[in-house]
Amino acid sequence: MIKFHVKKGDMVKILSGADRGKQGKILRVLPKESKVVVEGVNMKKKHQRPRKAGEKGQIISISMPIHISNVKKI
């Protein structure tokens, strides 16, 4: 099993990419892909279809995973 320098709940700083310098809390760790999901970082918009009759579709923002080498524990 691979050991990482961060875990769920840690505060981290982003080292590279479009969100360089931002800080946030780790929401999820994906060990098989060596990625983490950080709160409020690497946001993407997702179009969601209506599930029930009469409900409207919507656009939601979700945090996408970033590589673990691009974060530093603070």
N, CA, C, O and CB atoms as a CASP TS submission, in Angstrom:
PFRMAT TS
TARGET T0000
AUTHOR 0000-0000-0000
METHOD Language model
MODEL 1
PARENT N/A
ATOM      1  N   MET     1       0.835  -1.183   0.000  1.00  0.00           N
ATOM      2  CA  MET     1       0.000   0.000   0.000  1.00  0.00           C
ATOM      3  C   MET     1       0.881   1.249   0.000  1.00  0.00           C
ATOM      4  O   MET     1       1.897   1.303   0.693  1.00  0.00           O
ATOM      5  CB  MET     1      -0.951  -0.003   1.215  1.00  0.00           C
ATOM      6  N   ILE     2       0.490   2.227  -0.767  1.00  0.00           N
ATOM      7  CA  ILE     2       1.256   3.460  -0.902  1.00  0.00           C
ATOM      8  C   ILE     2       0.957   4.395   0.272  1.00  0.00           C
ATOM      9  O   ILE     2      -0.197   4.536   0.676  1.00  0.00           O
ATOM     10  CB  ILE     2       0.936   4.156  -2.245  1.00  0.00           C
ATOM     11  N   LYS     3       1.982   5.022   0.810  1.00  0.00           N
ATOM     12  CA  LYS     3       1.811   5.976   1.912  1.00  0.00           C
ATOM     13  C   LYS     3       1.910   7.393   1.362  1.00  0.00           C
ATOM     14  O   LYS     3       2.860   7.722   0.651  1.00  0.00           O
ATOM     15  CB  LYS     3       2.876   5.742   3.031  1.00  0.00           C
ATOM     16  N   PHE     4       0.931   8.229   1.690  1.00  0.00           N
ATOM     17  CA  PHE     4       0.901   9.606   1.219  1.00  0.00           C
ATOM     18  C   PHE     4       1.251  10.571   2.341  1.00  0.00           C
ATOM     19  O   PHE     4       1.155  10.228   3.519  1.00  0.00           O
ATOM     20  CB  PHE     4      -0.470   9.942   0.642  1.00  0.00           C
ATOM     21  N   HIS     5       1.657  11.780   1.969  1.00  0.00           N
ATOM     22  CA  HIS     5       2.037  12.784   2.952  1.00  0.00           C
ATOM     23  C   HIS     5       0.844  13.585   3.462  1.00  0.00           C
ATOM     24  O   HIS     5       1.003  14.416   4.356  1.00  0.00           O
ATOM     25  CB  HIS     5       3.058  13.717   2.359  1.00  0.00           C
ATOM     26  N   VAL     6      -0.342  13.352   2.914  1.00  0.00           N
ATOM     27  CA  VAL     6      -1.551  14.050   3.356  1.00  0.00           C
ATOM     28  C   VAL     6      -2.680  13.039   3.546  1.00  0.00           C
ATOM     29  O   VAL     6      -2.631  11.931   3.011  1.00  0.00           O
ATOM     30  CB  VAL     6      -1.965  15.149   2.333  1.00  0.00           C
ATOM     31  N   LYS     7      -3.696  13.433   4.311  1.00  0.00           N
ATOM     32  CA  LYS     7      -4.860  12.574   4.514  1.00  0.00           C
ATOM     33  C   LYS     7      -6.116  13.435   4.539  1.00  0.00           C
ATOM     34  O   LYS     7      -6.035  14.663   4.531  1.00  0.00           O
ATOM     35  CB  LYS     7      -4.727  11.753   5.828  1.00  0.00           C
ATOM     36  N   LYS     8      -7.260  12.796   4.569  1.00  0.00           N
ATOM     37  CA  LYS     8      -8.541  13.484   4.570  1.00  0.00           C
ATOM     38  C   LYS     8      -8.632  14.416   5.782  1.00  0.00           C
ATOM     39  O   LYS     8      -8.328  14.018   6.907  1.00  0.00           O
ATOM     40  CB  LYS     8      -9.705  12.467   4.575  1.00  0.00           C
ATOM     41  N   GLY     9      -9.054  15.659   5.537  1.00  0.00           N
ATOM     42  CA  GLY     9      -9.202  16.634   6.616  1.00  0.00           C
ATOM     43  C   GLY     9      -8.013  17.568   6.778  1.00  0.00           C
ATOM     44  O   GLY     9      -8.123  18.577   7.475  1.00  0.00           O
ATOM     45  N   ASP    10      -6.877  17.261   6.152  1.00  0.00           N
ATOM     46  CA  ASP    10      -5.688  18.127   6.241  1.00  0.00           C
ATOM     47  C   ASP    10      -5.896  19.417   5.445  1.00  0.00           C
ATOM     48  O   ASP    10      -6.569  19.417   4.415  1.00  0.00           O
ATOM     49  CB  ASP    10      -4.430  17.382   5.724  1.00  0.00           C
ATOM     50  N   MET    11      -5.315  20.508   5.929  1.00  0.00           N
ATOM     51  CA  MET    11      -5.292  21.764   5.181  1.00  0.00           C
ATOM     52  C   MET    11      -4.065  21.733   4.277  1.00  0.00           C
ATOM     53  O   MET    11      -2.959  21.434   4.727  1.00  0.00           O
ATOM     54  CB  MET    11      -5.267  23.017   6.145  1.00  0.00           C
ATOM     55  N   VAL    12      -4.268  22.046   2.993  1.00  0.00           N
ATOM     56  CA  VAL    12      -3.179  21.997   2.027  1.00  0.00           C
ATOM     57  C   VAL    12      -3.130  23.272   1.201  1.00  0.00           C
ATOM     58  O   VAL    12      -4.106  24.017   1.114  1.00  0.00           O
ATOM     59  CB  VAL    12      -3.329  20.785   1.115  1.00  0.00           C
ATOM     60  N   LYS    13      -1.969  23.505   0.596  1.00  0.00           N
ATOM     61  CA  LYS    13      -1.765  24.620  -0.323  1.00  0.00           C
ATOM     62  C   LYS    13      -1.460  24.029  -1.694  1.00  0.00           C
ATOM     63  O   LYS    13      -0.726  23.047  -1.802  1.00  0.00           O
ATOM     64  CB  LYS    13      -0.607  25.574   0.164  1.00  0.00           C
ATOM     65  N   ILE    14      -2.024  24.630  -2.740  1.00  0.00           N
ATOM     66  CA  ILE    14      -1.825  24.138  -4.097  1.00  0.00           C
ATOM     67  C   ILE    14      -0.520  24.709  -4.642  1.00  0.00           C
ATOM     68  O   ILE    14      -0.297  25.918  -4.574  1.00  0.00           O
ATOM     69  CB  ILE    14      -3.025  24.519  -5.014  1.00  0.00           C
ATOM     70  N   LEU    15       0.344  23.850  -5.182  1.00  0.00           N
ATOM     71  CA  LEU    15       1.673  24.259  -5.637  1.00  0.00           C
ATOM     72  C   LEU    15       1.732  24.616  -7.120  1.00  0.00           C
ATOM     73  O   LEU    15       2.552  25.444  -7.517  1.00  0.00           O
ATOM     74  CB  LEU    15       2.654  23.165  -5.355  1.00  0.00           C
ATOM     75  N   SER    16       0.879  24.008  -7.947  1.00  0.00           N
ATOM     76  CA  SER    16       0.958  24.285  -9.376  1.00  0.00           C
ATOM     77  C   SER    16      -0.417  24.203 -10.011  1.00  0.00           C
ATOM     78  O   SER    16      -1.359  23.664  -9.430  1.00  0.00           O
ATOM     79  CB  SER    16       1.916  23.313 -10.063  1.00  0.00           C
ATOM     80  N   GLY    17      -0.514  24.746 -11.209  1.00  0.00           N
ATOM     81  CA  GLY    17      -1.772  24.722 -11.944  1.00  0.00           C
ATOM     82  C   GLY    17      -2.491  26.054 -11.871  1.00  0.00           C
ATOM     83  O   GLY    17      -1.949  27.036 -11.363  1.00  0.00           O
ATOM     84  N   ALA    18      -3.700  26.082 -12.374  1.00  0.00           N
ATOM     85  CA  ALA    18      -4.486  27.313 -12.432  1.00  0.00           C
ATOM     86  C   ALA    18      -4.850  27.831 -11.043  1.00  0.00           C
ATOM     87  O   ALA    18      -5.063  29.030 -10.867  1.00  0.00           O
ATOM     88  CB  ALA    18      -5.750  27.083 -13.241  1.00  0.00           C
ATOM     89  N   ASP    19      -4.923  26.939 -10.059  1.00  0.00           N
ATOM     90  CA  ASP    19      -5.304  27.329  -8.697  1.00  0.00           C
ATOM     91  C   ASP    19      -4.100  27.480  -7.770  1.00  0.00           C
ATOM     92  O   ASP    19      -4.239  27.362  -6.552  1.00  0.00           O
ATOM     93  CB  ASP    19      -6.264  26.307  -8.116  1.00  0.00           C
ATOM     94  N   ARG    20      -2.921  27.740  -8.332  1.00  0.00           N
ATOM     95  CA  ARG    20      -1.695  27.862  -7.547  1.00  0.00           C
ATOM     96  C   ARG    20      -1.855  28.912  -6.447  1.00  0.00           C
ATOM     97  O   ARG    20      -2.338  30.016  -6.700  1.00  0.00           O
ATOM     98  CB  ARG    20      -0.509  28.222  -8.456  1.00  0.00           C
ATOM     99  N   GLY    21      -1.444  28.560  -5.224  1.00  0.00           N
ATOM    100  CA  GLY    21      -1.491  29.478  -4.102  1.00  0.00           C
ATOM    101  C   GLY    21      -2.758  29.374  -3.266  1.00  0.00           C
ATOM    102  O   GLY    21      -2.788  29.883  -2.146  1.00  0.00           O
ATOM    103  N   LYS    22      -3.795  28.738  -3.771  1.00  0.00           N
ATOM    104  CA  LYS    22      -5.035  28.590  -3.008  1.00  0.00           C
ATOM    105  C   LYS    22      -4.856  27.552  -1.908  1.00  0.00           C
ATOM    106  O   LYS    22      -4.000  26.671  -1.990  1.00  0.00           O
ATOM    107  CB  LYS    22      -6.203  28.194  -3.935  1.00  0.00           C
ATOM    108  N   GLN    23      -5.684  27.680  -0.880  1.00  0.00           N
ATOM    109  CA  GLN    23      -5.644  26.740   0.231  1.00  0.00           C
ATOM    110  C   GLN    23      -7.016  26.121   0.419  1.00  0.00           C
ATOM    111  O   GLN    23      -8.031  26.736   0.093  1.00  0.00           O
ATOM    112  CB  GLN    23      -5.177  27.434   1.527  1.00  0.00           C
ATOM    113  N   GLY    24      -7.048  24.918   0.938  1.00  0.00           N
ATOM    114  CA  GLY    24      -8.317  24.248   1.189  1.00  0.00           C
ATOM    115  C   GLY    24      -8.132  22.965   1.959  1.00  0.00           C
ATOM    116  O   GLY    24      -7.009  22.521   2.201  1.00  0.00           O
ATOM    117  N   LYS    25      -9.251  22.370   2.342  1.00  0.00           N
ATOM    118  CA  LYS    25      -9.250  21.141   3.116  1.00  0.00           C
ATOM    119  C   LYS    25      -9.465  19.961   2.172  1.00  0.00           C
ATOM    120  O   LYS    25     -10.246  20.054   1.225  1.00  0.00           O
ATOM    121  CB  LYS    25     -10.341  21.176   4.221  1.00  0.00           C
ATOM    122  N   ILE    26      -8.776  18.858   2.429  1.00  0.00           N
ATOM    123  CA  ILE    26      -8.917  17.660   1.605  1.00  0.00           C
ATOM    124  C   ILE    26     -10.240  16.981   1.952  1.00  0.00           C
ATOM    125  O   ILE    26     -10.514  16.670   3.111  1.00  0.00           O
ATOM    126  CB  ILE    26      -7.714  16.683   1.817  1.00  0.00           C
ATOM    127  N   LEU    27     -11.055  16.760   0.913  1.00  0.00           N
ATOM    128  CA  LEU    27     -12.344  16.098   1.093  1.00  0.00           C
ATOM    129  C   LEU    27     -12.251  14.595   0.872  1.00  0.00           C
ATOM    130  O   LEU    27     -12.913  13.819   1.561  1.00  0.00           O
ATOM    131  CB  LEU    27     -13.370  16.690   0.151  1.00  0.00           C
ATOM    132  N   ARG    28     -11.416  14.180  -0.104  1.00  0.00           N
ATOM    133  CA  ARG    28     -11.272  12.765  -0.454  1.00  0.00           C
ATOM    134  C   ARG    28      -9.869  12.481  -0.925  1.00  0.00           C
ATOM    135  O   ARG    28      -9.220  13.347  -1.512  1.00  0.00           O
ATOM    136  CB  ARG    28     -12.280  12.361  -1.531  1.00  0.00           C
ATOM    137  N   VAL    29      -9.393  11.279  -0.675  1.00  0.00           N
ATOM    138  CA  VAL    29      -8.104  10.815  -1.202  1.00  0.00           C
ATOM    139  C   VAL    29      -8.389   9.614  -2.099  1.00  0.00           C
ATOM    140  O   VAL    29      -9.094   8.683  -1.710  1.00  0.00           O
ATOM    141  CB  VAL    29      -7.091  10.440  -0.038  1.00  0.00           C
ATOM    142  N   LEU    30      -7.823   9.653  -3.316  1.00  0.00           N
ATOM    143  CA  LEU    30      -7.998   8.552  -4.272  1.00  0.00           C
ATOM    144  C   LEU    30      -6.644   7.865  -4.449  1.00  0.00           C
ATOM    145  O   LEU    30      -5.880   8.243  -5.337  1.00  0.00           O
ATOM    146  CB  LEU    30      -8.561   9.071  -5.658  1.00  0.00           C
ATOM    147  N   PRO    31      -6.330   6.857  -3.618  1.00  0.00           N
ATOM    148  CA  PRO    31      -4.994   6.259  -3.625  1.00  0.00           C
ATOM    149  C   PRO    31      -4.618   5.528  -4.910  1.00  0.00           C
ATOM    150  O   PRO    31      -3.447   5.527  -5.290  1.00  0.00           O
ATOM    151  CB  PRO    31      -4.883   5.315  -2.497  1.00  0.00           C
ATOM    152  N   LYS    32      -5.576   4.910  -5.583  1.00  0.00           N
ATOM    153  CA  LYS    32      -5.259   4.168  -6.805  1.00  0.00           C
ATOM    154  C   LYS    32      -4.816   5.097  -7.926  1.00  0.00           C
ATOM    155  O   LYS    32      -4.025   4.705  -8.783  1.00  0.00           O
ATOM    156  CB  LYS    32      -6.465   3.353  -7.256  1.00  0.00           C
ATOM    157  N   GLU    33      -5.322   6.324  -7.923  1.00  0.00           N
ATOM    158  CA  GLU    33      -4.975   7.295  -8.965  1.00  0.00           C
ATOM    159  C   GLU    33      -3.952   8.318  -8.487  1.00  0.00           C
ATOM    160  O   GLU    33      -3.524   9.166  -9.269  1.00  0.00           O
ATOM    161  CB  GLU    33      -6.222   8.012  -9.444  1.00  0.00           C
ATOM    162  N   SER    34      -3.553   8.256  -7.217  1.00  0.00           N
ATOM    163  CA  SER    34      -2.639   9.222  -6.589  1.00  0.00           C
ATOM    164  C   SER    34      -3.166  10.652  -6.715  1.00  0.00           C
ATOM    165  O   SER    34      -2.428  11.568  -7.079  1.00  0.00           O
ATOM    166  CB  SER    34      -1.240   9.124  -7.221  1.00  0.00           C
ATOM    167  N   LYS    35      -4.452  10.827  -6.410  1.00  0.00           N
ATOM    168  CA  LYS    35      -5.081  12.140  -6.512  1.00  0.00           C
ATOM    169  C   LYS    35      -5.847  12.457  -5.239  1.00  0.00           C
ATOM    170  O   LYS    35      -6.196  11.564  -4.467  1.00  0.00           O
ATOM    171  CB  LYS    35      -6.017  12.202  -7.728  1.00  0.00           C
ATOM    172  N   VAL    36      -6.104  13.745  -5.034  1.00  0.00           N
ATOM    173  CA  VAL    36      -6.904  14.208  -3.909  1.00  0.00           C
ATOM    174  C   VAL    36      -7.933  15.212  -4.406  1.00  0.00           C
ATOM    175  O   VAL    36      -7.729  15.876  -5.422  1.00  0.00           O
ATOM    176  CB  VAL    36      -6.010  14.835  -2.810  1.00  0.00           C
ATOM    177  N   VAL    37      -9.040  15.315  -3.682  1.00  0.00           N
ATOM    178  CA  VAL    37     -10.070  16.311  -3.966  1.00  0.00           C
ATOM    179  C   VAL    37      -9.979  17.352  -2.863  1.00  0.00           C
ATOM    180  O   VAL    37     -10.137  17.036  -1.683  1.00  0.00           O
ATOM    181  CB  VAL    37     -11.518  15.667  -4.047  1.00  0.00           C
ATOM    182  N   VAL    38      -9.718  18.616  -3.259  1.00  0.00           N
ATOM    183  CA  VAL    38      -9.563  19.708  -2.303  1.00  0.00           C
ATOM    184  C   VAL    38     -10.765  20.629  -2.426  1.00  0.00           C
ATOM    185  O   VAL    38     -11.205  20.956  -3.528  1.00  0.00           O
ATOM    186  CB  VAL    38      -8.234  20.488  -2.541  1.00  0.00           C
ATOM    187  N   GLU    39     -11.292  21.043  -1.276  1.00  0.00           N
ATOM    188  CA  GLU    39     -12.477  21.891  -1.216  1.00  0.00           C
ATOM    189  C   GLU    39     -12.240  23.238  -1.898  1.00  0.00           C
ATOM    190  O   GLU    39     -11.321  23.970  -1.531  1.00  0.00           O
ATOM    191  CB  GLU    39     -12.894  22.106   0.233  1.00  0.00           C
ATOM    192  N   GLY    40     -13.064  23.561  -2.884  1.00  0.00           N
ATOM    193  CA  GLY    40     -13.005  24.861  -3.554  1.00  0.00           C
ATOM    194  C   GLY    40     -11.895  25.017  -4.575  1.00  0.00           C
ATOM    195  O   GLY    40     -11.642  26.130  -5.037  1.00  0.00           O
ATOM    196  N   VAL    41     -11.224  23.934  -4.939  1.00  0.00           N
ATOM    197  CA  VAL    41     -10.112  23.995  -5.880  1.00  0.00           C
ATOM    198  C   VAL    41     -10.423  23.106  -7.081  1.00  0.00           C
ATOM    199  O   VAL    41     -11.039  22.050  -6.935  1.00  0.00           O
ATOM    200  CB  VAL    41      -8.782  23.560  -5.199  1.00  0.00           C
ATOM    201  N   ASN    42      -9.996  23.535  -8.267  1.00  0.00           N
ATOM    202  CA  ASN    42     -10.196  22.786  -9.513  1.00  0.00           C
ATOM    203  C   ASN    42     -11.683  22.540  -9.759  1.00  0.00           C
ATOM    204  O   ASN    42     -12.106  21.413 -10.017  1.00  0.00           O
ATOM    205  CB  ASN    42      -9.434  21.443  -9.467  1.00  0.00           C
ATOM    206  N   MET    43     -12.469  23.618  -9.676  1.00  0.00           N
ATOM    207  CA  MET    43     -13.921  23.536  -9.834  1.00  0.00           C
ATOM    208  C   MET    43     -14.291  23.392 -11.314  1.00  0.00           C
ATOM    209  O   MET    43     -13.751  24.091 -12.172  1.00  0.00           O
ATOM    210  CB  MET    43     -14.603  24.786  -9.229  1.00  0.00           C
ATOM    211  N   LYS    44     -15.200  22.494 -11.591  1.00  0.00           N
ATOM    212  CA  LYS    44     -15.732  22.278 -12.930  1.00  0.00           C
ATOM    213  C   LYS    44     -17.246  22.360 -12.856  1.00  0.00           C
ATOM    214  O   LYS    44     -17.846  22.037 -11.831  1.00  0.00           O
ATOM    215  CB  LYS    44     -15.269  20.908 -13.514  1.00  0.00           C
ATOM    216  N   LYS    45     -17.863  22.796 -13.953  1.00  0.00           N
ATOM    217  CA  LYS    45     -19.321  22.879 -14.004  1.00  0.00           C
ATOM    218  C   LYS    45     -19.871  21.606 -14.620  1.00  0.00           C
ATOM    219  O   LYS    45     -19.342  21.104 -15.612  1.00  0.00           O
ATOM    220  CB  LYS    45     -19.785  24.122 -14.808  1.00  0.00           C
ATOM    221  N   LYS    46     -20.937  21.088 -14.025  1.00  0.00           N
ATOM    222  CA  LYS    46     -21.569  19.872 -14.509  1.00  0.00           C
ATOM    223  C   LYS    46     -23.047  20.162 -14.772  1.00  0.00           C
ATOM    224  O   LYS    46     -23.737  20.731 -13.925  1.00  0.00           O
ATOM    225  CB  LYS    46     -21.398  18.705 -13.489  1.00  0.00           C
ATOM    226  N   HIS    47     -23.515  19.772 -15.934  1.00  0.00           N
ATOM    227  CA  HIS    47     -24.914  19.951 -16.288  1.00  0.00           C
ATOM    228  C   HIS    47     -25.677  18.728 -15.798  1.00  0.00           C
ATOM    229  O   HIS    47     -25.346  17.592 -16.134  1.00  0.00           O
ATOM    230  CB  HIS    47     -25.094  20.158 -17.831  1.00  0.00           C
ATOM    231  N   GLN    48     -26.706  18.988 -14.995  1.00  0.00           N
ATOM    232  CA  GLN    48     -27.462  17.896 -14.412  1.00  0.00           C
ATOM    233  C   GLN    48     -28.872  17.881 -14.994  1.00  0.00           C
ATOM    234  O   GLN    48     -29.554  18.906 -15.027  1.00  0.00           O
ATOM    235  CB  GLN    48     -27.504  18.020 -12.876  1.00  0.00           C
ATOM    236  N   ARG    49     -29.293  16.721 -15.445  1.00  0.00           N
ATOM    237  CA  ARG    49     -30.626  16.575 -16.024  1.00  0.00           C
ATOM    238  C   ARG    49     -31.681  16.567 -14.923  1.00  0.00           C
ATOM    239  O   ARG    49     -31.383  16.249 -13.772  1.00  0.00           O
ATOM    240  CB  ARG    49     -30.717  15.284 -16.864  1.00  0.00           C
ATOM    241  N   PRO    50     -32.910  16.918 -15.278  1.00  0.00           N
ATOM    242  CA  PRO    50     -33.995  16.786 -14.299  1.00  0.00           C
ATOM    243  C   PRO    50     -34.266  15.306 -14.009  1.00  0.00           C
ATOM    244  O   PRO    50     -34.309  14.497 -14.936  1.00  0.00           O
ATOM    245  CB  PRO    50     -35.287  17.484 -14.816  1.00  0.00           C
ATOM    246  N   ARG    51     -34.445  14.951 -12.765  1.00  0.00           N
ATOM    247  CA  ARG    51     -34.671  13.553 -12.370  1.00  0.00           C
ATOM    248  C   ARG    51     -36.164  13.209 -12.337  1.00  0.00           C
ATOM    249  O   ARG    51     -36.564  12.113 -12.729  1.00  0.00           O
ATOM    250  CB  ARG    51     -34.044  13.283 -10.993  1.00  0.00           C
ATOM    251  N   LYS    52     -36.980  14.152 -11.867  1.00  0.00           N
ATOM    252  CA  LYS    52     -38.415  13.896 -11.730  1.00  0.00           C
ATOM    253  C   LYS    52     -39.184  14.808 -12.674  1.00  0.00           C
ATOM    254  O   LYS    52     -38.655  15.811 -13.153  1.00  0.00           O
ATOM    255  CB  LYS    52     -38.881  14.109 -10.264  1.00  0.00           C
ATOM    256  N   ALA    53     -40.423  14.456 -12.932  1.00  0.00           N
ATOM    257  CA  ALA    53     -41.282  15.288 -13.769  1.00  0.00           C
ATOM    258  C   ALA    53     -41.528  16.620 -13.073  1.00  0.00           C
ATOM    259  O   ALA    53     -41.798  16.657 -11.872  1.00  0.00           O
ATOM    260  CB  ALA    53     -42.624  14.571 -14.072  1.00  0.00           C
ATOM    261  N   GLY    54     -41.435  17.711 -13.824  1.00  0.00           N
ATOM    262  CA  GLY    54     -41.652  19.039 -13.257  1.00  0.00           C
ATOM    263  C   GLY    54     -40.403  19.668 -12.669  1.00  0.00           C
ATOM    264  O   GLY    54     -40.416  20.852 -12.335  1.00  0.00           O
ATOM    265  N   GLU    55     -39.336  18.917 -12.533  1.00  0.00           N
ATOM    266  CA  GLU    55     -38.078  19.438 -11.985  1.00  0.00           C
ATOM    267  C   GLU    55     -37.267  20.051 -13.117  1.00  0.00           C
ATOM    268  O   GLU    55     -37.333  19.585 -14.254  1.00  0.00           O
ATOM    269  CB  GLU    55     -37.264  18.316 -11.265  1.00  0.00           C
ATOM    270  N   LYS    56     -36.504  21.090 -12.809  1.00  0.00           N
ATOM    271  CA  LYS    56     -35.681  21.728 -13.823  1.00  0.00           C
ATOM    272  C   LYS    56     -34.263  21.166 -13.783  1.00  0.00           C
ATOM    273  O   LYS    56     -33.780  20.726 -12.740  1.00  0.00           O
ATOM    274  CB  LYS    56     -35.662  23.250 -13.624  1.00  0.00           C
ATOM    275  N   GLY    57     -33.615  21.190 -14.929  1.00  0.00           N
ATOM    276  CA  GLY    57     -32.204  20.841 -14.972  1.00  0.00           C
ATOM    277  C   GLY    57     -31.398  21.979 -14.373  1.00  0.00           C
ATOM    278  O   GLY    57     -31.902  23.094 -14.240  1.00  0.00           O
ATOM    279  N   GLN    58     -30.170  21.713 -14.015  1.00  0.00           N
ATOM    280  CA  GLN    58     -29.356  22.750 -13.390  1.00  0.00           C
ATOM    281  C   GLN    58     -27.880  22.546 -13.704  1.00  0.00           C
ATOM    282  O   GLN    58     -27.466  21.483 -14.167  1.00  0.00           O
ATOM    283  CB  GLN    58     -29.578  22.764 -11.877  1.00  0.00           C
ATOM    284  N   ILE    59     -27.107  23.576 -13.443  1.00  0.00           N
ATOM    285  CA  ILE    59     -25.657  23.510 -13.596  1.00  0.00           C
ATOM    286  C   ILE    59     -25.072  23.588 -12.197  1.00  0.00           C
ATOM    287  O   ILE    59     -25.314  24.549 -11.466  1.00  0.00           O
ATOM    288  CB  ILE    59     -25.103  24.663 -14.527  1.00  0.00           C
ATOM    289  N   ILE    60     -24.295  22.568 -11.827  1.00  0.00           N
ATOM    290  CA  ILE    60     -23.686  22.546 -10.501  1.00  0.00           C
ATOM    291  C   ILE    60     -22.171  22.584 -10.637  1.00  0.00           C
ATOM    292  O   ILE    60     -21.621  22.115 -11.633  1.00  0.00           O
ATOM    293  CB  ILE    60     -24.131  21.294  -9.707  1.00  0.00           C
ATOM    294  N   SER    61     -21.500  23.142  -9.639  1.00  0.00           N
ATOM    295  CA  SER    61     -20.036  23.187  -9.612  1.00  0.00           C
ATOM    296  C   SER    61     -19.533  22.110  -8.667  1.00  0.00           C
ATOM    297  O   SER    61     -19.998  22.001  -7.532  1.00  0.00           O
ATOM    298  CB  SER    61     -19.519  24.593  -9.175  1.00  0.00           C
ATOM    299  N   ILE    62     -18.577  21.310  -9.142  1.00  0.00           N
ATOM    300  CA  ILE    62     -18.002  20.265  -8.303  1.00  0.00           C
ATOM    301  C   ILE    62     -16.477  20.374  -8.335  1.00  0.00           C
ATOM    302  O   ILE    62     -15.894  20.812  -9.327  1.00  0.00           O
ATOM    303  CB  ILE    62     -18.466  18.856  -8.774  1.00  0.00           C
ATOM    304  N   SER    63     -15.845  19.969  -7.240  1.00  0.00           N
ATOM    305  CA  SER    63     -14.382  19.952  -7.159  1.00  0.00           C
ATOM    306  C   SER    63     -13.868  18.673  -7.795  1.00  0.00           C
ATOM    307  O   SER    63     -14.308  17.576  -7.450  1.00  0.00           O
ATOM    308  CB  SER    63     -13.896  20.068  -5.685  1.00  0.00           C
ATOM    309  N   MET    64     -12.935  18.818  -8.725  1.00  0.00           N
ATOM    310  CA  MET    64     -12.348  17.671  -9.399  1.00  0.00           C
ATOM    311  C   MET    64     -11.015  17.318  -8.736  1.00  0.00           C
ATOM    312  O   MET    64     -10.399  18.172  -8.098  1.00  0.00           O
ATOM    313  CB  MET    64     -12.154  17.959 -10.910  1.00  0.00           C
ATOM    314  N   PRO    65     -10.565  16.065  -8.883  1.00  0.00           N
ATOM    315  CA  PRO    65      -9.309  15.656  -8.256  1.00  0.00           C
ATOM    316  C   PRO    65      -8.082  16.297  -8.915  1.00  0.00           C
ATOM    317  O   PRO    65      -8.079  16.583 -10.113  1.00  0.00           O
ATOM    318  CB  PRO    65      -9.181  14.147  -8.306  1.00  0.00           C
ATOM    319  N   ILE    66      -7.045  16.515  -8.105  1.00  0.00           N
ATOM    320  CA  ILE    66      -5.753  16.970  -8.614  1.00  0.00           C
ATOM    321  C   ILE    66      -4.679  16.011  -8.103  1.00  0.00           C
ATOM    322  O   ILE    66      -4.879  15.334  -7.095  1.00  0.00           O
ATOM    323  CB  ILE    66      -5.451  18.451  -8.171  1.00  0.00           C
ATOM    324  N   HIS    67      -3.561  15.952  -8.784  1.00  0.00           N
ATOM    325  CA  HIS    67      -2.506  15.025  -8.418  1.00  0.00           C
ATOM    326  C   HIS    67      -1.924  15.387  -7.055  1.00  0.00           C
ATOM    327  O   HIS    67      -1.785  16.561  -6.710  1.00  0.00           O
ATOM    328  CB  HIS    67      -1.406  15.016  -9.485  1.00  0.00           C
ATOM    329  N   ILE    68      -1.594  14.365  -6.304  1.00  0.00           N
ATOM    330  CA  ILE    68      -1.120  14.561  -4.932  1.00  0.00           C
ATOM    331  C   ILE    68       0.221  15.298  -4.870  1.00  0.00           C
ATOM    332  O   ILE    68       0.548  15.906  -3.851  1.00  0.00           O
ATOM    333  CB  ILE    68      -0.994  13.220  -4.236  1.00  0.00           C
ATOM    334  N   SER    69       0.992  15.245  -5.948  1.00  0.00           N
ATOM    335  CA  SER    69       2.284  15.939  -5.962  1.00  0.00           C
ATOM    336  C   SER    69       2.122  17.458  -6.073  1.00  0.00           C
ATOM    337  O   SER    69       3.085  18.198  -5.869  1.00  0.00           O
ATOM    338  CB  SER    69       3.137  15.427  -7.118  1.00  0.00           C
ATOM    339  N   ASN    70       0.928  17.918  -6.389  1.00  0.00           N
ATOM    340  CA  ASN    70       0.683  19.342  -6.539  1.00  0.00           C
ATOM    341  C   ASN    70       0.138  20.002  -5.271  1.00  0.00           C
ATOM    342  O   ASN    70      -0.270  21.163  -5.308  1.00  0.00           O
ATOM    343  CB  ASN    70      -0.271  19.566  -7.668  1.00  0.00           C
ATOM    344  N   VAL    71       0.126  19.277  -4.153  1.00  0.00           N
ATOM    345  CA  VAL    71      -0.343  19.854  -2.894  1.00  0.00           C
ATOM    346  C   VAL    71       0.740  19.724  -1.821  1.00  0.00           C
ATOM    347  O   VAL    71       1.561  18.807  -1.840  1.00  0.00           O
ATOM    348  CB  VAL    71      -1.650  19.164  -2.430  1.00  0.00           C
ATOM    349  N   LYS    72       0.710  20.680  -0.885  1.00  0.00           N
ATOM    350  CA  LYS    72       1.654  20.684   0.230  1.00  0.00           C
ATOM    351  C   LYS    72       0.872  20.904   1.519  1.00  0.00           C
ATOM    352  O   LYS    72       0.035  21.804   1.587  1.00  0.00           O
ATOM    353  CB  LYS    72       2.753  21.785   0.043  1.00  0.00           C
ATOM    354  N   LYS    73       1.129  20.111   2.520  1.00  0.00           N
ATOM    355  CA  LYS    73       0.459  20.241   3.805  1.00  0.00           C
ATOM    356  C   LYS    73       0.907  21.522   4.511  1.00  0.00           C
ATOM    357  O   LYS    73       2.095  21.842   4.549  1.00  0.00           O
ATOM    358  CB  LYS    73       0.743  19.011   4.688  1.00  0.00           C
ATOM    359  N   ILE    74      -0.075  22.254   5.075  1.00  0.00           N
ATOM    360  CA  ILE    74       0.289  23.483   5.812  1.00  0.00           C
ATOM    361  C   ILE    74      -0.141  23.380   7.264  1.00  0.00           C
ATOM    362  O   ILE    74       0.078  24.310   8.040  1.00  0.00           O
ATOM    363  CB  ILE    74      -0.356  24.730   5.159  1.00  0.00           C
TER
END
